[in-house]
Structures are given as C-alpha cells and as structure tokens.
Amino acid sequence: MTSESHPHMNRLDQPGTLSPGQRIADIERLHNEIFDVIVVGGGVTGAGAALDAAARGLSVALIEADDFASGTSSKSSKLIHGGLRYLEMLDFGLVREALTERRLLLQTIAPHMVEPIRFVWPLNHPVWERAYLTAGLTLYDTMAGKGAVPRHRQHSKKGLRKLAPGFGPDSHRGGLSFYDAGEDDARMVMMIVRTAREHGAAVISGARVSSSAPLPDSQRSVQVRLDSGEMITARARHVAYATGPFSDQQGLDGITVRPSKGVHIMIPKDRICSEVGVLMRTEKSVLFIIPWLDRWLIGDTDTDWPLDRSTPVASGADIDYLLAKANTMITPPLTREDIVGVFSGLRPLVQSDPNAATTKLSREHSVVIPEPGVSMIAGGKYTTYRVMAEDLIDAVIAEAGITASASPTRSLPLLGGANFEAARARRGELTRHTGLAPEVIDHLLRRHGSEIDTLIASTRNAPELLTVVEGYEPYIWAELSYAFSHEGARSLHDALERRTRIKIQFRDSGLTIASRVAELGAKVLGWDADEMNAQVADYELTVCAERAALETNSDDDALAAYRAVRAQ
C-alpha cells in the first residue's frame, strides 16, 4: 500500500468517479503497472490524450502536478469557435478543423456543456465593411456545414439597437450577427478526465513528474512526487508531455513556447442591456463581450509574458485596457466598480518568429519526438483539443510500435452527454423530486448532464445539501460536496475556482462561504481542524494577492505585489 489514506478509500465508486478511493487505487497502479503511455499534464490536451488512448484500449496514466485544468485550460475565453479572425490570416485549414470540432461538441461529444451563442460584429463603415464581413461570414457558414448553428444575419443600425439597447448610439452603423458556441472550460476538462477514468485510465492530480529516463526493453521511467511527499518510479512504453506553457521547460528539445498573457473580466448580466454578445476589432486583435452563465465575460488581452509562467497575474493596466475597449460599445460606460471577477492565463503559442507579435503567431499545434520513447505537444486551440489529442496518440502509437485501433473520440460522448436529452426531458420531474426551482435544475443539467442523477443521489444521507447557496445562486451546496467526492477536488481552490466558478463569478470570490466549503471537504478528504484553517487561509491569501496585483500598472509590479502578499 502507499502511505496515503482517506476515510473513503474503500468505497465502491462508479468507474468515472474521481474520489479519494479512486486516487488511492490509481496511485497503486503507478507503483505496479507498466503502462503503454504516461501522459504528463492535466489540461484539456493532456486530458483529451488520456481519453483518446484509453478509448483505443491502451493502458494509460494521466499525471497532473496541481489540479486538472489549473493552468491555461481554466483561463480561456470559454468559447468553442472556428476562429473567425483566422480567416483574415488565411488559415483556412485551422478554421475548417475548428468548425468541425464545434459541430461535434455541440451535437455529439458534449451537448450538455456546449451551447450556441449569438454574437454581433458591429460596423463602422456600412458599405465596404459590410461587404467584406458578409463575404467572410458566408465562407464561415459554408465551412461549418448545415445544422449545428444558424447562419449569419444582416442588421441595420436601427435593427441592432433593438437587439442591443446597451450599445451606444454612436458605437456602430449596424452589424452582422453570427453564431459560435460557449462552454465552461474547467468543467469540461474535468468531464474529459472522468470519461478517461471511465474507460480505464489511471488519473492522479497533485503528482509532479520531475524526470524521465530510458529503461531496458524500450521502456521509460518517470519520477513522480506526490503532494504528500511520497516518491514513485512509474514505468511506461512511452511518455507524452502535454504541459502547455511549460512545454519547453522539460529538459527536452523540439518546441519553443512564446507565452502570451490573456486577461478577462466578469461583469454582472444586468449591467449590459443586450440579447447578443460582441466580437469587435481592436488595433491589435479582437475583443469579445460574451454572455457566459449569468455574467458578461469581456476579454481578452494578448501580450508577451516573459516572467514566471506559473503566476500570470493581471495588472491594473490590463483592466483599464479591457474597460476602454468595451466602452467604445457600451453605454453607460463600465467602471472598475462593475467588475465582479478577473482571471488571467497564458496561451502556449509555438514560437515560429521571435520578432512577430503574439497576435500574429499561429494557433496550430505541433507534435515532436525529441528522443526515443518521448513526445511533446504544444500550441493549438481549446476548441481543437480532440484533434490535438488524436494526433499525439497517433504519434505515440507509431513511435512505440503499439497495435491499436483508430481513435473513436469523434463519436464518443463525454460523461453526462450520452443521455442528456432524456435527462432534460425529465426537468419537471426533477423539479418536483428535489424541490429546487426550474432555473436551478437547468443550471445543474448544463453542468452535469445526465450525471445530475448521481449528484442528487449523493445527497441521500444529507438532504440539507439539496438547497441553494444563499448569495451564490443558482449553485447548490450539493455541488460543492460533490466536487470533493466525485470530481477530484482536493482543495478549496479546486472547488471554488474550477469545479464551480464562484471565485470568478462573485464579487467576494466565495470568501464568505470558504469555511463552510472547507467543512464539506473535510468530510470527504479527512481534513482535521488545522488543515481546514490552512485551506481557508491559503484561499484568502491568494484572493488578496490577486487583488493587490490589480492596483499596479505593469506586469513586473503586478507580479511583485502578488508575491509580496503571498509571502505573508
């Protein structure tokens, strides 16, 4: 046995459950098995690669240093999109690929987590610009095919004002509306991980790979340090690194990453009067104003980040930039007081031209084999994670000489997606059974899909959890408990920042309920009073550090302010 233990380690879990007992079992597998492939990195690409490999019948372990989606994959624009602006860059292959993946995600893979969003592109020049955008959107619709989302539409200035009274009267001269799709990035990664586990993958978070070395018989070893301090030597026929912004920091050659910082802000839904989101051009790139959950998500920036890649903090200058750009459209103007949440992450762009602006670097991905038994992947877009994963595992199979079938993931629904429509058809029944309001049931269906039944069943011995979290509606307490018992959360950060999005949706970042959430975590993970207090203190310190960074006006000062608070 390993040195770790938990009160729930002997519970009989469903295959797709990420529980303390599951983690114990998978750590044992790290000790004892020789895997076909070990995937290092639990973002969307690594999670997708683990699912792809497991679905083909390979034995696979997914190892994540922190929490699943704790880096770039929880800091995206929450969009599943073709990349309309990439048409201007003549990157037709990437756009076509992304639009295909958008359709698969909407219709087959994640219908419970991905839904259409309507945007408008406002016009400043009603003649030539309308003709130019019409041509682009016609091509966009044609490449997307039929059925996934409606086609674009034309709007006069008066017509657009009806759709969006909150747009300033002088901010546009009409526009074109079109559809892309939105999702909750961190939750989707978690569902990909759970689906990989359902197909037999061993998945372990809080486990850092420190080194890799060749072994006889065409095997590799990796040294894994658990967050408990325990060291494990794990073995596989191949090691695949999907470590995003850290891809060129593994001691291997083949990929150079140019980290680009993207900052987003969250605004209350009632602050902008509009039925549609916005995609608008800026002097550097584009700006999105996205209807997301019950908020508006505004972003993002696209600037070089040569500093500590583990801490891409937002500065006051980032916030002022986003507000200034959004206010060219919005009336009355947004101010800092309107902001309820901020988050910042890094794009792992593959460096091709050191002199090019980050906005001009390709979003294509790269797979390399730097040495026998090792592969790396970097670049790409969240939307095309499945293609990236398939390409990586294809390379693994070819390099390791493994016999395996073609990837089945084009037609493989994520956990909660296969019976989503049937679950949604029971909306009234679920409302009556739980006593929850219909809008809360809708919220749960969009977050859990058909797994809503498992969530509700988890409250059988604790019916008080089947109530809304006052002040944080429409979340219910059961979701926070379930985050620890079924979704692999191992800290307050995991539960409040990624399994739920309370940290970025609410002005107080969930500080009011942090102690209560720690108590729920303690019941599942066995924390004592000291550990509960430490969890709350660490969460509060992080929130304070991020807020301190926002009072500065440069990246250097923001990082220094963040570190000063964290050092207290």
C-alpha angles and dihedrals in degrees: 000000000000121000092251122095136173134185091244098045094112097048117120105241132190111255094254095050120114100206136147088260091052091052092052090050093048093048087055088053090054088056096047113026134077102216127207088229138003112206114205114205129046101215122113094284095048092044090049091049092051090051093046092051095044092047089055090054098257121140106244140175122201113204122190124184096211124002130325108275091004092138132036095342094068094043102060129115089264090240134135100199144148094235103249092193091057088069087069088054088053090239092145095155093057092047093049091047092049093048090052090052091047090057093047092049093048097046108027120003104044112001089149093056106031124063136167119268124196118223134181126214105208120219128226095178109042098197115040095022092051090050092047095049093043089057091048096047092045088056090045091053092045092051090048094056127212132315108019099090136351120272124255123280136206122238132190120218090262092047093050091050088059091053094044116021088169092069111097114254091237096043097086146009097219126298151206124264124210139162135249127153140255137210144166102263100199094046092049091054089051090051091050089052092049090049090051089051089049088057093051106272120144107230124189128174124189089046121118122202107218102176146355129211138177120257132192119276093041094291133135130214125209127195110227124192114198118213086249088065095252115139122216130186105214124190135210143156089241138013118211120194118209098166102141113206090013095056094111093045097070096091090255132116128227108071132058116195124208104199114215120193119227120190126192133186129205123222129187113263094237092055094076118047104213141117092208140050123237135238110186135170122247128189090262106029135317136306126219127206100191130188101227125173103313095330142067114249114206122192171247147330123191111200137141115267110197093164133086105330093206092062113043096168126184120241132207088255090061091052094048090051093053093046092048093051094045091048091062083074107025129079130223089032120253118243134192088264089066093060116102099172143015131191135176134194143161130254109218096221116182109239112239103149117024090200097052122099114251089244088063097050115106120256090214116122129235130212118195136176103215094178138353113298095012132095135175135198129192141159124033133110132280089242092060097046092120093055090046091051092048092049091049095050091045087057091047092052093048095047096044095042092236120164110227141144125255117278113281096192096106088076101028115107119215118244109291093022105085096071098024097123091050090050091049090050087061092057093118093047091050090050092053095043096050101031088228121138117261092247090056091051089050089052091051093047091053091050101039108018112195088349086080087095091059090048092051092045089055089067094058092109095032108043091166087075090066091080133094120263101247111239092015101069134196091028117097127208091244090067091059093048090045090052088066099037101042111009104054099250110160102172142030088258090058093050100041101033105035116011087045121016095223093125093062099030101055131057095232092046090231095296091135092063100032094106093049091049089050088056090054090050091049092056091057103031099034098240116173123218093272092053092047090052091047091051092052093045093050092049092048091048093052092050091049092048093052091049091050090054090056090062091065131078105215137050093243093051092044093054091045092051092048093050093047092058094042089053093060 
